[in-house]
Amino acid sequence: MKRRRPRIVIVGAGFAGYECARTLSRQAKGAAEIVLINPNDYFLYVPLLPEVAAGILEPRRISVSLTATLPGVRLVLGEVHDVDFDARRVDYTDPEDRGGSLSYDRLVLTVGSVNKLLPIPGVAEHAHGFRGMPEALYLRDHITRQIEMAGAADDPAERAARTTFVVVGAGYTGTEVTAQGVRFTDSLVRQNTGLRDGPRPRWLLLDLADRLLPELDERLSGTADRVLRARGVEIRTRTSVKEATADGVLLDDGEFIGTRSLIWCVGVRPDPLVEAVGLPTDKGRLCVDAYLGVPGRPEVFACGDATAVPDLTRPGETTPMTAQHAQRQGKVAAHNVAASCGQGTPRAYEHHDLGFMVDLGGVQAAANPLHVPLSGPLAGAITRGYHLLAMPGNRIRVATDWFLDAVLPRQGVQLGLVRSWSVPLDTETPEVARVPNDTPGRS
Ligand SMILES: Cc1cc2nc3c(=O)[nH]c(=O)nc-3n(C[C@H](O)[C@H](O)[C@H](O)COP(=O)(O)OP(=O)(O)OC[C@H]3O[C@@H](n4cnc5c(N)ncnc54)[C@H](O)[C@@H]3O)c2cc1C
């Protein structure tokens, strides 16, 4: 009788899940059934998301097709909401709201992270998060709309508020969004008769820490600080938001800033599924051993942002939430899953950080590849080259968009495809219970 192939179910197709599926499909060569469950049919190259929000890259450039690039992997569109570890089964909801379940012989959980929300009045209602494609597209339209409406406004206060953008959180996300955002609004204003001769749009970047990029090397902070200030960004360190309203934000030093654009980049937390499955966690991240196995469940593995992976290069600590780690962990998880099925031997995850790159738009970047600090056009070129190499597909399309952006004016048009109710900042608030920010109703 023919023996049934073991079924390996991978939940989440981000950096960790995609790499795990890709490695397993190459290694297993049909000896195992590999199933990938993800809400979307693409792998999102998140580090270039700010370039989508700033109108440089078209959204599909950084969305790599899962079915086209992962031959031998079965894609199931859906969102897992429960795991029965004793029955070895995951339950999910598909995009048409139908329930489904899948049994597994091996399970890999790579569900990543979501926006972190702080209990500050008005933030859940009035701030825009920045973690996925819908948010980037919504933000691109929102910024475009604010500039266009400012150009038509007679009231100077309204015009000032619509051309003021407040970004909270000066980690790499907030810093990149601000750096790209200033260049985007400058280019929109140049094309707008009502604003062309007025003051430049105002961008503020806030953080509670005493420097930009507080989690990275100080030399990268210095470069980013210099570049952003030269573009006119007001950098407010040791500052946060006390309250957000429809008309602006009240800072904790008592100043009120009139704005219609509060962009929330205060960091991320593990995906809510981690809490839902009820396994032991460390600061909200799922606990695993150095082999990326869940203790007491030899058939379950986990890695990436959602997981507290012991950092063998810094004993006592866990690996940071970065793509650099998530991708490499995905590969090790694949090896260890195969080893648990009798193919090869398990290996512990160990990776020395290779440095970080922060794209500041134009030809500017702050980078420390292999811990050599770089700035200016050389850093910019290395950063773009790195992204092209790291992307699993669409490289020519991305490079073409970069070339077009260098030689043509930015296209400032709204598409209106993503409505504010569909990009809630608070992932735990049911979307139907939310008050729409700026839409009269669902359409
Ligand atoms: C703007 C921005 C810029 C960044 N730049 C860099 C950078 O330059 N370098 C770097 O190293 N890191 C960077 N990061 C961090 C990096 O993107 C993350 O560390 C990385 O994406 C983590 O990979 P992951 O696979 O763990 O999770 P993710 O990439 O978040 O993927 C998780 C996947 O799981 C899916 N999922 C979630 N819940 C479920 C569920 N219940 N059922 C099924 N599927 C589910 C999600 O839809 C997603 O596809 C950046 C992050 C942001 C937001």
The ligand as an SDF file (V2000), in Angstrom:
LIG
                    3D

 53 58  0  0  0  0  0  0  0  0999 V2000
    7.8810   49.6900    6.9790 C   0  0  0  0  0  0  0  0  0  0  0  0
    8.7590   48.5830    7.4680 C   0  0  0  0  0  0  0  0  0  0  0  0
   10.0770   48.5330    7.0420 C   0  0  0  0  0  0  0  0  0  0  0  0
   10.9120   47.4850    7.4750 C   0  0  0  0  0  0  0  0  0  0  0  0
   12.2050   47.4670    7.0500 N   0  0  0  0  0  0  0  0  0  0  0  0
   13.0130   46.4590    7.4330 C   0  0  0  0  0  0  0  0  0  0  0  0
   14.3450   46.3780    6.9520 C   0  0  0  0  0  0  0  0  0  0  0  0
   14.7850   47.2430    6.2020 O   0  0  0  0  0  0  0  0  0  0  0  0
   15.1090   45.3230    7.3530 N   0  0  0  0  0  0  0  0  0  0  0  0
   14.6400   44.3590    8.2060 C   0  0  0  0  0  0  0  0  0  0  0  0
   15.3900   43.4230    8.5470 O   0  0  0  0  0  0  0  0  0  0  0  0
   13.3770   44.4050    8.6810 N   0  0  0  0  0  0  0  0  0  0  0  0
   12.5510   45.4240    8.3110 C   0  0  0  0  0  0  0  0  0  0  0  0
   11.2550   45.4660    8.7710 N   0  0  0  0  0  0  0  0  0  0  0  0
   10.7780   44.4190    9.6770 C   0  0  0  0  0  0  0  0  0  0  0  0
   10.3740   43.1950    8.8690 C   0  0  0  0  0  0  0  0  0  0  0  0
    9.4470   43.5550    7.8650 O   0  0  0  0  0  0  0  0  0  0  0  0
    9.7740   42.1380    9.7950 C   0  0  0  0  0  0  0  0  0  0  0  0
   10.7010   41.8210   10.7950 O   0  0  0  0  0  0  0  0  0  0  0  0
    9.4490   40.8750    8.9770 C   0  0  0  0  0  0  0  0  0  0  0  0
    8.4190   41.1640    8.0530 O   0  0  0  0  0  0  0  0  0  0  0  0
    9.0390   39.7170    9.8820 C   0  0  0  0  0  0  0  0  0  0  0  0
    8.7950   38.6000    9.0860 O   0  0  0  0  0  0  0  0  0  0  0  0
    7.7140   37.4800    9.5520 P   0  0  0  0  0  0  0  0  0  0  0  0
    7.7450   36.4370    8.5010 O   0  0  0  0  0  0  0  0  0  0  0  0
    7.9650   37.0960   10.9430 O   0  0  0  0  0  0  0  0  0  0  0  0
    6.3260   38.2330    9.5560 O   0  0  0  0  0  0  0  0  0  0  0  0
    5.5510   39.0380    8.4390 P   0  0  0  0  0  0  0  0  0  0  0  0
    6.4520   39.4960    7.3530 O   0  0  0  0  0  0  0  0  0  0  0  0
    4.7530   40.0330    9.2060 O   0  0  0  0  0  0  0  0  0  0  0  0
    4.5810   37.9380    7.8090 O   0  0  0  0  0  0  0  0  0  0  0  0
    3.5710   37.3240    8.5360 C   0  0  0  0  0  0  0  0  0  0  0  0
    2.5870   36.7170    7.5520 C   0  0  0  0  0  0  0  0  0  0  0  0
    1.6350   35.9590    8.2870 O   0  0  0  0  0  0  0  0  0  0  0  0
    0.3370   36.2760    7.8450 C   0  0  0  0  0  0  0  0  0  0  0  0
   -0.6040   36.0230    8.9430 N   0  0  0  0  0  0  0  0  0  0  0  0
   -0.7610   36.7420   10.0820 C   0  0  0  0  0  0  0  0  0  0  0  0
   -1.7070   36.1780   10.8550 N   0  0  0  0  0  0  0  0  0  0  0  0
   -2.1400   35.0860   10.1920 C   0  0  0  0  0  0  0  0  0  0  0  0
   -3.1300   34.1110   10.4770 C   0  0  0  0  0  0  0  0  0  0  0  0
   -3.8340   34.1340   11.6000 N   0  0  0  0  0  0  0  0  0  0  0  0
   -3.3470   33.1240    9.5710 N   0  0  0  0  0  0  0  0  0  0  0  0
   -2.6210   33.0770    8.3970 C   0  0  0  0  0  0  0  0  0  0  0  0
   -1.6730   33.9840    8.0970 N   0  0  0  0  0  0  0  0  0  0  0  0
   -1.4410   34.9830    8.9740 C   0  0  0  0  0  0  0  0  0  0  0  0
    0.4350   37.7440    7.4500 C   0  0  0  0  0  0  0  0  0  0  0  0
   -0.6220   38.1160    6.5720 O   0  0  0  0  0  0  0  0  0  0  0  0
    1.8020   37.7610    6.7760 C   0  0  0  0  0  0  0  0  0  0  0  0
    1.7100   37.3950    5.4230 O   0  0  0  0  0  0  0  0  0  0  0  0
   10.4090   46.4990    8.3610 C   0  0  0  0  0  0  0  0  0  0  0  0
    9.0620   46.5700    8.7860 C   0  0  0  0  0  0  0  0  0  0  0  0
    8.2500   47.5900    8.3500 C   0  0  0  0  0  0  0  0  0  0  0  0
    6.8120   47.6480    8.8110 C   0  0  0  0  0  0  0  0  0  0  0  0
  1  2  1  0
  2  3  1  0
  2 52  2  0
  3  4  2  0
  4  5  1  0
  4 50  1  0
  5  6  2  0
  6  7  1  0
  6 13  1  0
  7  8  2  0
  7  9  1  0
  9 10  1  0
 10 11  2  0
 10 12  1  0
 12 13  2  0
 13 14  1  0
 14 15  1  0
 14 50  1  0
 15 16  1  0
 16 17  1  0
 16 18  1  0
 18 19  1  0
 18 20  1  0
 20 21  1  0
 20 22  1  0
 22 23  1  0
 23 24  1  0
 24 25  2  0
 24 26  1  0
 24 27  1  0
 27 28  1  0
 28 29  2  0
 28 30  1  0
 28 31  1  0
 31 32  1  0
 32 33  1  0
 33 34  1  0
 33 48  1  0
 34 35  1  0
 35 36  1  0
 35 46  1  0
 36 37  1  0
 36 45  1  0
 37 38  2  0
 38 39  1  0
 39 40  1  0
 39 45  2  0
 40 41  1  0
 40 42  2  0
 42 43  1  0
 43 44  2  0
 44 45  1  0
 46 47  1  0
 46 48  1  0
 48 49  1  0
 50 51  2  0
 51 52  1  0
 52 53  1  0
M  END
$$$$
